[in-house]
Amino acid sequence: MKRSWLIALLLVLGMAAPARAADTIKLGFNIPMTGDIPDVGESSKNAAEMLKKKINDAGGIEVGGKKYLVEFIYEDNESKAESALSTARKLITQDNVLGIVGPQSSKQAVPAAEASNDLKTPMMAPWSTNPNTTKGRPFVFRGCFLDTFQGPTAAKFATEEFKAKKAAVLYDIASDYPKGLAEDFKAAFEKINGPGSVVAFETFTTKDVDFSAQLTNIAKSGADVLFVPQYYNEVPLIVKQAKSLGFNKPVLGSDSWGSGDLMGLCGDDCKGYFFVTHYAAAGAKGKTKEFIDEYTKLYNKTPDDVAALTWDGANLMLDAVKTMPAITGDMAKDREALMKAMAGIKKFEGITGNMSYPATGDHDPIKCAVVVKIDDAGKFAFYKSVCP
């Protein structure tokens, strides 16, 4: 009798375990929790945890008439390209996630996207603006505008707002994101103002902290504006050194300025400057304000653009999951179905703006950019919207 009871119990437990596993949908997050830009990883995880709680507290999501809780697996890519690549492979082959959110910066997103596409696993890059992330990769999606849009937007703004006829650029030549964006800005500015109007095109290498030689050349160049498409941890060093060397013209930034603790590091030196980005927290309304208020309440800080784009990117992926016919348990089949569901989204209403993917070509959303001004209080205030 005891033996029969034990066998029955084991059978019940054996049957219950797969059922619990099947009732969970796993997404992976390939994010930089250590390395040069840990604030980017923190913002990503904060937004994801907030979303997971909201979904699971409401009972999960429904797919094919069945409810599923969501499980998020966070892996640290250390802000390194090679780590992002190995992290993508681990999430796919060992953690068996249905889809991946991240990496965020293009330096990590481009190689990780190659792995995700080769292994036929949907990947959402919320913050990567380099065209190569999605180019020729049907399993890879983007949650933001492209540098081929951002560069011309910045060039046009510099020309119109500052009446600039000459521009200078300072960028990290060893990183995909600033290199590509610097080139896009240069091409667009010289198309507007003529060949040679970018009078200084200066480079440095990742982890450099002394920019005096490059900034001396820029100060002597006669440039009316300096474009700096660098990350929040590098901008303060560049701005402070530029001012100390006598460059007192406007400094214009890119969307990478909107992440991390830019103002904590830069302070008054960055006030009054503009940068192109994805959304403006100051003065937000509707769903965007609701997100900002909830995030601020939970984490005691205003969400940056990485947090907002992560929220949108993960939500878009999960919205697509809801339209799948079913979760079959065949990972290859389910990943293929998710990719097709994401590609078929006609209009996603996000807190960083509406998104839709073109019927043909790469999965790059048609989306507007925002120019923000760092006001006297150090807040990122909406200045204008620029749409394709």
N, C-alpha and C positions, 0 to 999 in steps of 0.2 A: 504493500500500500504506500509506504514511504517512498519507495523507488518510483512508483507510478506518478505520485504527486510531484516529485522532483523533476521527472522528465517533462511533465506537463508545464511546470513552471519555467523550465529552460526553453521549451518551445515558445511559450508566450513571450518571454524576454527576447528570444532570438527574432521573433516576428516584430516585436515592438521597436527594436533598434533601427532597422531600415526605415520604418514608418516615420520615426522622428527625424531621421536624416532627410527623408524625401519632403518633409514639411518645411524645410528651410532653403531659402535661396541665398547663395553665397556670392558676394562681390568682393573683389580685391582692390586695395588702394596702394598704388606704387608711388610713395611720397617721400620727400626729404626730411626726415625727423632729426637727422644730424647733418654735419657738413657745413657748407658756407651759408645756406639759407634755411635754417631750421624753422624760422617763423612761417615759411610757406607750408611745411609739413604740419605744423601746429594748426594753422588755419584750416587746412584740408581736413584734418582729423576732427577738429571741433565741429565743423559744418556737417560732416558725415555722422558723427555721434548724435547730433541734434536731430538729423533726419531719421536715423535708425530708431531713436526713441519715439519720435512722432508716429512712425509707421507701425511699430510693434505695439505701442500703447493702444492703437486703434484696431488691433487685431490682425495686422499684417496686410498683405496685398492678395488680391484674388486673380488666379490664372486658370482659365478653363473651368470655372465653377468651383475651384478649390482654394482654400486660404493657405498662405505661406508667410511665415515670419522671415525677416531678412537678417542675414549675418554678414558683418563686414570684417574683413581680414586686412590688417595694416602691416605693410612691409616697408622698411627703411631703405631707400636707395642711396642714402649718404650724400646726396647732391652730386653723384658721379655717374657718368654715362655707362661705364661697365657694370656698376652695381644695379642700375636701372634695368639693364638687359638681363642680368641674372635673376633679378627680382621678378620680372615679367615671366620668365620661364618657370620659376618656382611656383608662383601663383597659379599658373596654368596646369603644370604637370604634377605638382605635389599637393597643392591646396584645392585643386579642382574647382576653381571659381567659374561661375557662368560668364562673367565679364569683369573688366578692369577699369577703374577710374584712375587717371594719372598715367605717367608722370605729368608734372605741371610745367616745368621749364623745358624749352626746346632741346637743350643740350642732352637731357635725359630722355625726353619724349621721342626723339627721332630714332635712336637705336631700339628702344623698347617697343615702338610701333612696328618695327620690322619683325621682331620676334612674335608679337601678338598676331600679326597678319599671317606669318608663316605657319603658326600653330592654330590658325583659324578661330581666334577668340576675340570677341568684340572689345575694343578699347576706346574709352572716351578721354581725350586730352582736354581738360577744361581751360587751360591757361596758355597752351603752347601755340604761338602765332607763326612759327616757321612753316612755310608751305610743304617742306619735305616730310613733315610728320604724317600727313595723310596721303601724300602723292602716290597714286598707283596702289593704294592699300585699302581694299574694300571693307576690311574688318575694323578700320580705324576711323574714328569720328572726332570732330573738334567742337569745342563749346564756345569759341571766341572768334573774332575776326582774324584775318590774315595780315602778316606784315606787308604784303603787297597792297593792302588797303591802309594800314596804319602809317606806313612810311610817307605816302603821298598826302595823307591827312595832316601829318605833322609839318610837312614841307609847305603845304598851302596855308596852314595856320600861321607859320612863322612869317611867310611873305605878307599875308593880309594883316595880321595883328600887330606885328613889330615893324612893318614896312621894310623888312630885311631884303637887301639885295645881295648880300654875301653871308655865307654860313660856314660854320666850322662843326666838325664832328669828332667826338672822342669815344672809342669803343674797344671792347675786348675782342681781339682777332681770333682768340682760341675757343670762343663759345659761339655755337650756332645762332642763338637768338640775337645778340647784339650785332654780330657780323652781318647777318642777313638784313636786319632792319636798317643798319647804317647804310648799306648799299642801296636799299630801296629809297631811303630818304634822299641820298645824294642824287640818284637818277631823277627823282621827282623834282627836287629843288632846281637842278640844272635845266630841266625841261621848262620850268617856269621862268627862271632868271638867266638862262644862257649857260653855255659850256664854261667851266672854270669858275662859276659863281660859288661853288664849295671851295673856299680858299685854303682850308686846312682839313685834312682827313687823317687824323692821328690815331694810332693804335697802342694798345698795351696788352699784356698777357695776364690771364687769371691769377689772382692773389697778389698782383702788384699793388703797392700802396703809395708809391712816389710817382706823381704824374707831372712833376715840375718841368721837365724838358718839353713834353708835349704841350702843356698849357702855356709855356713861354712862347712857343711857336704860334699857338692860337691867339694869344694876346697881341702878338705882332702882326697877325695876318690881316687885320682890318675887318674881321667878321662882325656882323651885326647881331648874330645869335649863335649860341652853342647848343648843339643837339647831343644829348647824352642818353643813349638807350641802354642803361645799366641797371643793376639790381639795387634794392634799398640799402644794402650794406656798403655799396661802393659810392653811391651818389654823394653822401655827405663829405667824404674825403675829397672828391673831385671839386665839389662846389667851394669848399673852404680853401683849397689850394688855389683855385682859379681867382678867387677874390683877393687872396694874399699877393698874387702876382699881377694884380691890377686889371683883371678882366671884370668889367662892371656892366656888361651887356646882359640881356636876358639869357637864361639857361632853360631849355625846353626838354621835357622828359617824355618817356614812353610808358606803356602800361606796367612795366616792371617796377616803376616808382610806387605804385599803389599797394604793394604788398609789404608785410613786415612793419617794423617800427621806424619808418623813415623819419618822422618828425622827432621821435625820441633821440635819434642820432644826429639829425641835421639842425633841428631847432629853428631859430630866427633866420639862419642862412638860406633856408629854402622857402620862406614865406614870400608870397607874391609870384612864385613861379607857376608855370602851367605844365600839364602833361596829358597825353592822350591815354585813355583807359576804357574800362568796360562799364563802370557805373559810378555814380557819385552818392556817397552815403548821406551827406548833408542835404537836407531838403527832400529826401525820398518820400514817396507816397505809396499807398495801396499795399500790395503784397510785399513789395520791397521794404517798406517801412516795418511791416509786421515781422519780417525776417530779421531786420536790424535790431528791433526792440527785443525780440526773444533771444537772439545771439548775445546782445549786450547784457541782458539779465543773467544769462547762464555763465558767461565768461568774463564779464566786467571789462569789455573792450569792444570798440566798434569793429564790425567785420570788414576785412579788406576785400579787394576784388577776388583774391584767390578763394576765400571762403564763399563768396557769392557765386562764383563760377563753379565751384565744387558742388554746391547745393543744386544749381541748375543741371550740371552734367550728370550727377547721380540720379536726380529726379527724372531727367529725360530717359536715361537707361531703364529705370524702373517703370516708367510709363510705357515704354516699349515692351517690357516683360509682360505687363498686364494684357497686351493685345496678342500675345502668343496663344496658339490654340490650346497648348498644354505644356506642362513640364514632364517630359517623358522619362527622364533619368538617363537617357542616352546623351552624354555630354556633347558629343560632336554634333548630333542632330539639334540639340537645344541651343547651342552656340550659333549654329547656322540660322536657326529660326529667329534668334534675338538680333543678329546682324540685319536680317531682312526687315524685322519690325522697326528697328531704329532708322533704317534707310527710308522706310515708308511714312515716317512722321511728317505730316503736312504743315502743322503749326504748333510749336511748343511755346507756351506763354511763361517765360522765365522772369526771375526778378532782375536779371541783367538785360532784359529785352526779349522780344519774340525771336524764335529761331525756326528755320525750315531748311531742309537740304534739297539742293537741286536734283532733278530727276536723273541727270547724267553727270558724269565727272566725279571728282573726289568729294568726300563728305565734309565740306566746309560750309558752315551756316551763312546764310545771307543775314547780315546783322549790322547794326549801327555802332559807331564809336562815340564816346563822350570825351569832351575836353573839360578838365577840371582845373580850378585855380586853388592854390594853397592860400587860404585867406589869413587875415591877421591873427586869428585864433589858432592857426595851424590845422584847420579843418580842410578836407577835400571837398570844395563846393562846386556844384554844377555850373559850367560856364556856357557850353553850347553842345548840341548834338550834331553829329555828321554822319549821314547815311549814304550807302552806295548809290 
